[in-house]
Amino acid sequence: MILSWRLARARIARGERPGWLAAWGPVVFDLATVLIVAVVVFRVYVALGPELSVAGHAGVLLVLLFLPSQAALIASALWATKSRWVEEDETRSPE
């Protein structure tokens, strides 16, 4: 999320509209980073082996893995979209 956010902000400040790969490449990098972190957290979680019910495990994994990963990927996608956005001229008539 940090990489795509910084690149998008810099491109927007320069007035540069990146291509599809240049905008969405950092999002793919963020996805890979999130997956690596999720695997590490999951392995540590399994190694500790808390005695919880199935609902307890689901709740802990939801809070530790799912919610943070969704927040990071949604923010990355929003910045990628914002960096590619082209403002329409408001004075132009609709076609």
MOPAC internal coordinates of N, CA, C and O (Angstrom, degrees):
PM7 1SCF
backbone

  N    0.0000 0     0.00 0     0.00 0    0    0    0
  C    1.4431 1     0.00 0     0.00 0    1    0    0
  C    1.5239 1   109.72 1     0.00 0    2    1    0
  O    1.2310 1   120.40 1   142.58 1    3    2    1
  N    1.3079 1   116.85 1   -37.42 1    3    2    1
  C    1.4612 1   120.61 1  -179.16 1    5    3    2
  C    1.5251 1   110.32 1   -64.98 1    6    5    3
  O    1.2310 1   120.21 1   136.39 1    7    6    5
  N    1.3270 1   117.20 1   -43.61 1    7    6    5
  C    1.4620 1   121.11 1  -178.40 1    9    7    6
  C    1.5227 1   111.11 1   -62.77 1   10    9    7
  O    1.2310 1   119.89 1   128.59 1   11   10    9
  N    1.3174 1   117.82 1   -51.41 1   11   10    9
  C    1.4664 1   120.06 1  -177.44 1   13   11   10
  C    1.5247 1   111.00 1   -66.32 1   14   13   11
  O    1.2310 1   120.04 1   145.30 1   15   14   13
  N    1.3284 1   117.52 1   -34.70 1   15   14   13
  C    1.4614 1   121.05 1   179.39 1   17   15   14
  C    1.5276 1   110.49 1   -65.33 1   18   17   15
  O    1.2310 1   120.51 1   132.37 1   19   18   17
  N    1.3361 1   116.63 1   -47.63 1   19   18   17
  C    1.4719 1   119.65 1  -178.94 1   21   19   18
  C    1.5275 1   111.89 1   -65.20 1   22   21   19
  O    1.2310 1   120.51 1   135.87 1   23   22   21
  N    1.3188 1   116.63 1   -44.13 1   23   22   21
  C    1.4694 1   119.33 1   179.56 1   25   23   22
  C    1.5234 1   111.38 1   -63.37 1   26   25   23
  O    1.2310 1   120.44 1   136.92 1   27   26   25
  N    1.3276 1   116.76 1   -43.08 1   27   26   25
  C    1.4695 1   119.77 1  -179.13 1   29   27   26
  C    1.5202 1   111.13 1   -65.13 1   30   29   27
  O    1.2310 1   120.10 1   136.58 1   31   30   29
  N    1.3184 1   117.41 1   -43.42 1   31   30   29
  C    1.4718 1   120.08 1   179.39 1   33   31   30
  C    1.5247 1   111.02 1   -61.79 1   34   33   31
  O    1.2310 1   120.44 1   138.10 1   35   34   33
  N    1.3302 1   116.76 1   -41.90 1   35   34   33
  C    1.4651 1   120.10 1   179.45 1   37   35   34
  C    1.5283 1   110.81 1   -65.33 1   38   37   35
  O    1.2310 1   120.28 1   138.99 1   39   38   37
  N    1.3243 1   117.07 1   -41.01 1   39   38   37
  C    1.4673 1   120.25 1   179.32 1   41   39   38
  C    1.5164 1   111.47 1   -67.32 1   42   41   39
  O    1.2310 1   120.01 1   139.66 1   43   42   41
  N    1.3015 1   117.60 1   -40.34 1   43   42   41
  C    1.4580 1   120.87 1   178.64 1   45   43   42
  C    1.5206 1   110.05 1   -64.78 1   46   45   43
  O    1.2310 1   119.86 1   138.83 1   47   46   45
  N    1.3280 1   117.86 1   -41.17 1   47   46   45
  C    1.4659 1   121.50 1   179.04 1   49   47   46
  C    1.5276 1   111.34 1   -63.59 1   50   49   47
  O    1.2310 1   120.57 1   144.49 1   51   50   49
  N    1.3274 1   116.52 1   -35.51 1   51   50   49
  C    1.4696 1   120.06 1   178.87 1   53   51   50
  C    1.5218 1   112.57 1   -80.74 1   54   53   51
  O    1.2310 1   120.08 1   168.29 1   55   54   53
  N    1.3265 1   117.45 1   -11.71 1   55   54   53
  C    1.4525 1   120.77 1  -177.26 1   57   55   54
  C    1.5158 1   112.50 1    77.05 1   58   57   55
  O    1.2310 1   120.64 1  -157.49 1   59   58   57
  N    1.2966 1   116.38 1    22.51 1   59   58   57
  C    1.4623 1   122.68 1  -177.11 1   61   59   58
  C    1.5285 1   109.63 1   -95.11 1   62   61   59
  O    1.2310 1   120.47 1   -45.44 1   63   62   61
  N    1.3195 1   116.70 1   134.56 1   63   62   61
  C    1.4625 1   121.33 1   175.69 1   65   63   62
  C    1.5210 1   107.71 1  -106.17 1   66   65   63
  O    1.2310 1   120.21 1   -71.49 1   67   66   65
  N    1.3353 1   117.21 1   108.51 1   67   66   65
  C    1.4681 1   119.74 1  -176.29 1   69   67   66
  C    1.5172 1   111.70 1   -74.42 1   70   69   67
  O    1.2310 1   120.97 1   -18.94 1   71   70   69
  N    1.3112 1   115.76 1   161.06 1   71   70   69
  C    1.4540 1   121.07 1   174.08 1   73   71   70
  C    1.5192 1   110.43 1   -72.10 1   74   73   71
  O    1.2310 1   121.01 1    -3.50 1   75   74   73
  N    1.3260 1   115.67 1   176.50 1   75   74   73
  C    1.4634 1   120.47 1  -176.20 1   77   75   74
  C    1.5245 1   111.05 1   -61.28 1   78   77   75
  O    1.2310 1   120.04 1   131.93 1   79   78   77
  N    1.3184 1   117.53 1   -48.07 1   79   78   77
  C    1.4597 1   120.86 1  -177.83 1   81   79   78
  C    1.5294 1   111.77 1   -67.10 1   82   81   79
  O    1.2310 1   120.33 1   141.48 1   83   82   81
  N    1.3142 1   116.98 1   -38.52 1   83   82   81
  C    1.4664 1   119.89 1   179.31 1   85   83   82
  C    1.5238 1   111.57 1   -67.02 1   86   85   83
  O    1.2310 1   119.95 1   149.02 1   87   86   85
  N    1.3218 1   117.69 1   -30.98 1   87   86   85
  C    1.4625 1   120.42 1   179.28 1   89   87   86
  C    1.5186 1   112.07 1   -82.04 1   90   89   87
  O    1.2310 1   120.16 1   138.47 1   91   90   89
  N    1.3346 1   117.30 1   -41.53 1   91   90   89
  C    1.4593 1   120.99 1  -174.15 1   93   91   90
  C    1.5174 1   113.52 1   -94.40 1   94   93   91
  O    1.2310 1   119.29 1   167.68 1   95   94   93
  N    1.3217 1   118.96 1   -12.32 1   95   94   93
  C    1.4566 1   121.89 1   176.14 1   97   95   94
  C    1.5238 1   112.69 1   -59.04 1   98   97   95
  O    1.2310 1   119.58 1   133.07 1   99   98   97
  N    1.3420 1   118.41 1   -46.93 1   99   98   97
  C    1.4630 1   118.56 1   176.82 1  101   99   98
  C    1.5320 1   113.41 1   -62.61 1  102  101   99
  O    1.2310 1   119.98 1   151.81 1  103  102  101
  N    1.3176 1   117.64 1   -28.19 1  103  102  101
  C    1.4676 1   120.55 1   176.94 1  105  103  102
  C    1.5333 1   109.37 1   -67.68 1  106  105  103
  O    1.2310 1   120.49 1   139.75 1  107  106  105
  N    1.3197 1   116.67 1   -40.25 1  107  106  105
  C    1.4683 1   120.26 1   177.02 1  109  107  106
  C    1.5312 1   109.77 1   -65.30 1  110  109  107
  O    1.2310 1   120.42 1   140.71 1  111  110  109
  N    1.3220 1   116.80 1   -39.29 1  111  110  109
  C    1.4617 1   120.46 1   175.70 1  113  111  110
  C    1.5277 1   110.47 1   -62.04 1  114  113  111
  O    1.2310 1   120.30 1   136.45 1  115  114  113
  N    1.3296 1   117.03 1   -43.55 1  115  114  113
  C    1.4698 1   120.81 1   177.18 1  117  115  114
  C    1.5214 1   110.95 1   -61.74 1  118  117  115
  O    1.2310 1   120.09 1   140.61 1  119  118  117
  N    1.3228 1   117.43 1   -39.39 1  119  118  117
  C    1.4663 1   121.15 1   177.57 1  121  119  118
  C    1.5272 1   110.42 1   -61.76 1  122  121  119
  O    1.2310 1   120.38 1   134.54 1  123  122  121
  N    1.3275 1   116.88 1   -45.46 1  123  122  121
  C    1.4679 1   120.32 1   178.93 1  125  123  122
  C    1.5276 1   110.70 1   -62.36 1  126  125  123
  O    1.2310 1   120.26 1   139.18 1  127  126  125
  N    1.3209 1   117.11 1   -40.82 1  127  126  125
  C    1.4578 1   121.20 1   178.22 1  129  127  126
  C    1.5222 1   110.97 1   -63.32 1  130  129  127
  O    1.2310 1   120.42 1   136.25 1  131  130  129
  N    1.3219 1   116.80 1   -43.75 1  131  130  129
  C    1.4627 1   120.95 1   178.94 1  133  131  130
  C    1.5220 1   110.40 1   -63.04 1  134  133  131
  O    1.2310 1   120.05 1   139.03 1  135  134  133
  N    1.3208 1   117.50 1   -40.97 1  135  134  133
  C    1.4630 1   120.00 1   178.63 1  137  135  134
  C    1.5285 1   112.09 1   -64.51 1  138  137  135
  O    1.2310 1   120.20 1   139.27 1  139  138  137
  N    1.3109 1   117.21 1   -40.73 1  139  138  137
  C    1.4648 1   120.77 1   178.26 1  141  139  138
  C    1.5268 1   110.39 1   -63.55 1  142  141  139
  O    1.2310 1   120.40 1   134.51 1  143  142  141
  N    1.3192 1   116.83 1   -45.49 1  143  142  141
  C    1.4638 1   120.71 1   178.37 1  145  143  142
  C    1.5256 1   110.17 1   -63.19 1  146  145  143
  O    1.2310 1   120.08 1   139.59 1  147  146  145
  N    1.3395 1   117.45 1   -40.41 1  147  146  145
  C    1.4622 1   120.87 1   179.80 1  149  147  146
  C    1.5244 1   111.27 1   -63.22 1  150  149  147
  O    1.2310 1   120.11 1   139.17 1  151  150  149
  N    1.3199 1   117.39 1   -40.83 1  151  150  149
  C    1.4677 1   120.49 1   178.68 1  153  151  150
  C    1.5260 1   110.22 1   -64.20 1  154  153  151
  O    1.2310 1   120.26 1   136.45 1  155  154  153
  N    1.3236 1   117.10 1   -43.55 1  155  154  153
  C    1.4679 1   120.44 1  -179.91 1  157  155  154
  C    1.5323 1   110.09 1   -64.04 1  158  157  155
  O    1.2310 1   120.23 1   133.49 1  159  158  157
  N    1.3274 1   117.17 1   -46.51 1  159  158  157
  C    1.4684 1   120.47 1  -179.72 1  161  159  158
  C    1.5250 1   110.24 1   -63.56 1  162  161  159
  O    1.2310 1   120.21 1   138.58 1  163  162  161
  N    1.3139 1   117.20 1   -41.42 1  163  162  161
  C    1.4544 1   119.95 1  -179.65 1  165  163  162
  C    1.5240 1   111.49 1   -64.35 1  166  165  163
  O    1.2310 1   120.30 1   138.10 1  167  166  165
  N    1.3251 1   117.02 1   -41.90 1  167  166  165
  C    1.4737 1   120.23 1   179.05 1  169  167  166
  C    1.5257 1   111.29 1   -63.78 1  170  169  167
  O    1.2310 1   120.35 1   138.89 1  171  170  169
  N    1.3254 1   116.94 1   -41.11 1  171  170  169
  C    1.4640 1   120.17 1   177.15 1  173  171  170
  C    1.5255 1   109.75 1   -64.77 1  174  173  171
  O    1.2310 1   120.75 1   138.20 1  175  174  173
  N    1.3241 1   116.18 1   -41.80 1  175  174  173
  C    1.4659 1   120.82 1   179.81 1  177  175  174
  C    1.5331 1   110.84 1   -62.36 1  178  177  175
  O    1.2310 1   120.14 1   135.69 1  179  178  177
  N    1.3084 1   117.34 1   -44.31 1  179  178  177
  C    1.4683 1   120.97 1   179.70 1  181  179  178
  C    1.5268 1   110.33 1   -67.45 1  182  181  179
  O    1.2310 1   120.11 1   142.03 1  183  182  181
  N    1.3260 1   117.40 1   -37.97 1  183  182  181
  C    1.4631 1   120.73 1  -179.19 1  185  183  182
  C    1.5272 1   111.56 1   -64.80 1  186  185  183
  O    1.2310 1   120.66 1   143.59 1  187  186  185
  N    1.3175 1   116.35 1   -36.41 1  187  186  185
  C    1.4599 1   119.60 1   178.87 1  189  187  186
  C    1.5216 1   110.88 1   -71.68 1  190  189  187
  O    1.2310 1   120.50 1   148.99 1  191  190  189
  N    1.3284 1   116.64 1   -31.01 1  191  190  189
  C    1.4567 1   122.97 1   172.86 1  193  191  190
  C    1.5142 1   116.83 1    54.71 1  194  193  191
  O    1.2310 1   119.82 1  -122.32 1  195  194  193
  N    1.3112 1   117.95 1    57.68 1  195  194  193
  C    1.4616 1   118.25 1   178.48 1  197  195  194
  C    1.5323 1   110.77 1   -66.99 1  198  197  195
  O    1.2310 1   121.39 1   -32.27 1  199  198  197
  N    1.2968 1   114.94 1   147.73 1  199  198  197
  C    1.4654 1   120.55 1   179.55 1  201  199  198
  C    1.5286 1   108.62 1   -89.26 1  202  201  199
  O    1.2310 1   120.87 1   -92.48 1  203  202  201
  N    1.3095 1   115.95 1    87.52 1  203  202  201
  C    1.4573 1   121.94 1   179.08 1  205  203  202
  C    1.5182 1   109.69 1  -120.14 1  206  205  203
  O    1.2310 1   121.20 1   -16.25 1  207  206  205
  N    1.2957 1   115.32 1   163.75 1  207  206  205
  C    1.4610 1   119.57 1   173.14 1  209  207  206
  C    1.5283 1   108.82 1   -74.65 1  210  209  207
  O    1.2310 1   120.66 1    -5.68 1  211  210  209
  N    1.3043 1   116.34 1   174.32 1  211  210  209
  C    1.4654 1   120.30 1   178.51 1  213  211  210
  C    1.5229 1   109.96 1   -61.69 1  214  213  211
  O    1.2310 1   120.20 1   139.00 1  215  214  213
  N    1.3102 1   117.22 1   -41.00 1  215  214  213
  C    1.4594 1   120.62 1   178.35 1  217  215  214
  C    1.5263 1   111.01 1   -65.37 1  218  217  215
  O    1.2310 1   120.34 1   144.41 1  219  218  217
  N    1.3164 1   116.96 1   -35.59 1  219  218  217
  C    1.4652 1   120.30 1   176.91 1  221  219  218
  C    1.5119 1   111.98 1   -64.80 1  222  221  219
  O    1.2310 1   120.77 1   135.77 1  223  222  221
  N    1.3356 1   116.13 1   -44.23 1  223  222  221
  C    1.4725 1   120.25 1   176.46 1  225  223  222
  C    1.5252 1   110.51 1   -61.42 1  226  225  223
  O    1.2310 1   120.59 1   135.90 1  227  226  225
  N    1.3198 1   116.47 1   -44.10 1  227  226  225
  C    1.4616 1   120.12 1  -179.40 1  229  227  226
  C    1.5253 1   110.45 1   -61.97 1  230  229  227
  O    1.2310 1   119.99 1   138.45 1  231  230  229
  N    1.3140 1   117.62 1   -41.55 1  231  230  229
  C    1.4627 1   121.03 1   179.64 1  233  231  230
  C    1.5086 1   112.74 1   -65.18 1  234  233  231
  O    1.2310 1   120.85 1   136.52 1  235  234  233
  N    1.3321 1   115.99 1   -43.48 1  235  234  233
  C    1.4701 1   119.88 1   179.76 1  237  235  234
  C    1.5199 1   110.28 1   -65.40 1  238  237  235
  O    1.2310 1   120.05 1   135.48 1  239  238  237
  N    1.3188 1   117.51 1   -44.52 1  239  238  237
  C    1.4677 1   120.13 1   179.51 1  241  239  238
  C    1.5226 1   111.99 1   -67.18 1  242  241  239
  O    1.2310 1   120.42 1   146.90 1  243  242  241
  N    1.3215 1   116.79 1   -33.10 1  243  242  241
  C    1.4652 1   120.47 1   175.85 1  245  243  242
  C    1.5236 1   110.26 1   -61.37 1  246  245  243
  O    1.2310 1   120.86 1   133.46 1  247  246  245
  N    1.3229 1   115.95 1   -46.54 1  247  246  245
  C    1.4670 1   120.61 1  -177.81 1  249  247  246
  C    1.5312 1   111.45 1   -73.43 1  250  249  247
  O    1.2310 1   119.70 1   141.50 1  251  250  249
  N    1.3230 1   118.18 1   -38.50 1  251  250  249
  C    1.4611 1   120.87 1  -176.65 1  253  251  250
  C    1.5229 1   114.08 1   -80.31 1  254  253  251
  O    1.2310 1   120.12 1   145.61 1  255  254  253
  N    1.3277 1   117.37 1   -34.39 1  255  254  253
  C    1.4592 1   119.86 1  -172.50 1  257  255  254
  C    1.5225 1   113.81 1  -114.57 1  258  257  255
  O    1.2310 1   120.32 1   124.41 1  259  258  257
  N    1.3139 1   117.00 1   -55.59 1  259  258  257
  C    1.4584 1   120.04 1  -168.90 1  261  259  258
  C    1.5241 1   112.80 1   -68.02 1  262  261  259
  O    1.2310 1   119.77 1   127.28 1  263  262  261
  N    1.3110 1   118.04 1   -52.72 1  263  262  261
  C    1.4686 1   120.41 1  -175.74 1  265  263  262
  C    1.5338 1   113.23 1   -62.94 1  266  265  263
  O    1.2310 1   119.15 1   132.85 1  267  266  265
  N    1.3372 1   119.22 1   -47.15 1  267  266  265
  C    1.4698 1   117.89 1   177.91 1  269  267  266
  C    1.5334 1   113.02 1   -63.62 1  270  269  267
  O    1.2310 1   120.46 1   141.82 1  271  270  269
  N    1.3359 1   116.73 1   -38.18 1  271  270  269
  C    1.4678 1   118.32 1  -179.39 1  273  271  270
  C    1.5225 1   110.72 1   -67.36 1  274  273  271
  O    1.2310 1   120.11 1   140.92 1  275  274  273
  N    1.3159 1   117.39 1   -39.08 1  275  274  273
  C    1.4599 1   119.51 1   178.42 1  277  275  274
  C    1.5223 1   111.12 1   -65.73 1  278  277  275
  O    1.2310 1   120.26 1   137.81 1  279  278  277
  N    1.3089 1   117.11 1   -42.19 1  279  278  277
  C    1.4678 1   120.22 1   178.52 1  281  279  278
  C    1.5273 1   111.14 1   -60.83 1  282  281  279
  O    1.2310 1   120.23 1   135.54 1  283  282  281
  N    1.3209 1   117.16 1   -44.46 1  283  282  281
  C    1.4658 1   120.71 1  -179.21 1  285  283  282
  C    1.5212 1   111.66 1   -65.65 1  286  285  283
  O    1.2310 1   120.05 1   135.41 1  287  286  285
  N    1.3324 1   117.52 1   -44.59 1  287  286  285
  C    1.4634 1   120.19 1  -177.17 1  289  287  286
  C    1.5254 1   112.17 1   -71.87 1  290  289  287
  O    1.2310 1   119.85 1   143.27 1  291  290  289
  N    1.3130 1   117.89 1   -36.73 1  291  290  289
  C    1.4665 1   119.78 1   177.58 1  293  291  290
  C    1.5201 1   110.17 1   -66.52 1  294  293  291
  O    1.2310 1   120.18 1   136.67 1  295  294  293
  N    1.3303 1   117.26 1   -43.33 1  295  294  293
  C    1.4684 1   119.63 1   177.94 1  297  295  294
  C    1.5272 1   110.81 1   -62.84 1  298  297  295
  O    1.2310 1   119.80 1   138.80 1  299  298  297
  N    1.3191 1   117.99 1   -41.20 1  299  298  297
  C    1.4660 1   120.89 1   178.19 1  301  299  298
  C    1.5245 1   111.27 1   -62.10 1  302  301  299
  O    1.2310 1   120.83 1   136.48 1  303  302  301
  N    1.3231 1   116.01 1   -43.52 1  303  302  301
  C    1.4669 1   119.70 1   179.87 1  305  303  302
  C    1.5233 1   111.32 1   -65.70 1  306  305  303
  O    1.2310 1   120.19 1   141.71 1  307  306  305
  N    1.3202 1   117.25 1   -38.29 1  307  306  305
  C    1.4647 1   119.90 1   178.12 1  309  307  306
  C    1.5224 1   111.55 1   -63.68 1  310  309  307
  O    1.2310 1   120.27 1   137.64 1  311  310  309
  N    1.3289 1   117.09 1   -42.36 1  311  310  309
  C    1.4571 1   119.23 1   178.74 1  313  311  310
  C    1.5283 1   111.75 1   -68.51 1  314  313  311
  O    1.2310 1   119.95 1   143.97 1  315  314  313
  N    1.3241 1   117.70 1   -36.03 1  315  314  313
  C    1.4666 1   120.00 1   176.90 1  317  315  314
  C    1.5195 1   110.38 1   -64.14 1  318  317  315
  O    1.2310 1   120.70 1   138.16 1  319  318  317
  N    1.3238 1   116.27 1   -41.84 1  319  318  317
  C    1.4627 1   120.12 1   178.46 1  321  319  318
  C    1.5167 1   110.83 1   -66.36 1  322  321  319
  O    1.2310 1   120.63 1   137.19 1  323  322  321
  N    1.3205 1   116.39 1   -42.81 1  323  322  321
  C    1.4609 1   120.45 1  -179.59 1  325  323  322
  C    1.5289 1   111.27 1   -62.71 1  326  325  323
  O    1.2310 1   119.95 1   144.20 1  327  326  325
  N    1.3313 1   117.69 1   -35.80 1  327  326  325
  C    1.4608 1   119.91 1  -179.44 1  329  327  326
  C    1.5290 1   112.10 1   -70.82 1  330  329  327
  O    1.2310 1   120.18 1   155.26 1  331  330  329
  N    1.3368 1   117.26 1   -24.74 1  331  330  329
  C    1.4671 1   120.74 1   179.40 1  333  331  330
  C    1.5219 1   112.81 1   -95.59 1  334  333  331
  O    1.2310 1   119.62 1   175.88 1  335  334  333
  N    1.3157 1   118.32 1    -4.12 1  335  334  333
  C    1.4520 1   122.38 1  -174.71 1  337  335  334
  C    1.5243 1   111.11 1   -65.52 1  338  337  335
  O    1.2310 1   120.72 1   -42.49 1  339  338  337
  N    1.3306 1   116.23 1   137.51 1  339  338  337
  C    1.4547 1   122.36 1   176.22 1  341  339  338
  C    1.5154 1   106.79 1  -118.00 1  342  341  339
  O    1.2310 1   120.77 1   -59.36 1  343  342  341
  N    1.3327 1   116.14 1   120.64 1  343  342  341
  C    1.4634 1   120.75 1   178.69 1  345  343  342
  C    1.5173 1   109.50 1   -70.52 1  346  345  343
  O    1.2310 1   121.50 1   -48.35 1  347  346  345
  N    1.3010 1   114.74 1   131.65 1  347  346  345
  C    1.4648 1   119.88 1   174.76 1  349  347  346
  C    1.5246 1   108.23 1   -81.31 1  350  349  347
  O    1.2310 1   120.70 1   -34.06 1  351  350  349
  N    1.3004 1   116.27 1   145.94 1  351  350  349
  C    1.4574 1   121.32 1   177.06 1  353  351  350
  C    1.5326 1   108.31 1   -70.91 1  354  353  351
  O    1.2310 1   120.49 1   -57.27 1  355  354  353
  N    1.3258 1   116.67 1   122.73 1  355  354  353
  C    1.4525 1   120.85 1  -176.29 1  357  355  354
  C    1.5247 1   113.24 1   -71.83 1  358  357  355
  O    1.2310 1   120.54 1   159.30 1  359  358  357
  N    1.3255 1   116.57 1   -20.70 1  359  358  357
  C    1.4601 1   120.01 1  -178.83 1  361  359  358
  C    1.5101 1   112.36 1   -84.67 1  362  361  359
  O    1.2310 1   119.66 1   166.23 1  363  362  361
  N    1.3152 1   118.25 1   -13.77 1  363  362  361
  C    1.4585 1   121.90 1  -178.40 1  365  363  362
  C    1.5261 1   110.01 1   -75.35 1  366  365  363
  O    1.2310 1   120.53 1   -41.02 1  367  366  365
  N    1.2930 1   116.59 1   138.98 1  367  366  365
  C    1.4529 1   119.81 1   179.73 1  369  367  366
  C    1.5186 1   110.27 1   -77.76 1  370  369  367
  O    1.2310 1   120.51 1   -32.99 1  371  370  369
  N    1.3432 1   116.63 1   147.01 1  371  370  369
  C    1.4736 1   118.73 1   179.54 1  373  371  370
  C    1.5234 1   110.86 1   -67.02 1  374  373  371
  O    1.2310 1   121.14 1   -35.30 1  375  374  373
  N    1.3115 1   115.43 1   144.70 1  375  374  373
  C    1.4637 1   119.55 1  -177.62 1  377  375  374
  C    1.4872 1   111.06 1  -106.90 1  378  377  375
  O    1.2310 1   120.10 1   180.00 1  379  378  377

